[in-house]
Amino acid sequence: MKFELKTENENYSKLFFNFVGIVFFLTLIITFCEVALKLRIISKHYEIDYNCRLLSVEKSAANFNKLARLSNLKSKKLIWEFCREFVK
């Protein structure tokens, strides 16, 4: 009959590696979420810029509606003033 004795060092090293793995995984998730939020902000900025340039060429109701939705402005006058800042 063989008798083996487990030491506590194995349990602590396993626990340490599990803790490091969980911290790494959470850090990775937080980093990806931050990148996704930054990309959303950047894409919204470029979409507003594109629609303002398009509005300066073609003054259609669809362009006004897109910009009203993106910028939360309701009147055409406010949208024009908003786009003047972007098109400069």
Buried (B, 14 or more C-beta within 10 A) or exposed (E): EEEEEEEEEEEEEEEEEEEEEEEEEEEEEEEEEEEEEEEEEEEEEEEBEEBBBBBBEEEEEEBBEBBBEBBEBEEBEBBBEBBEEBEE
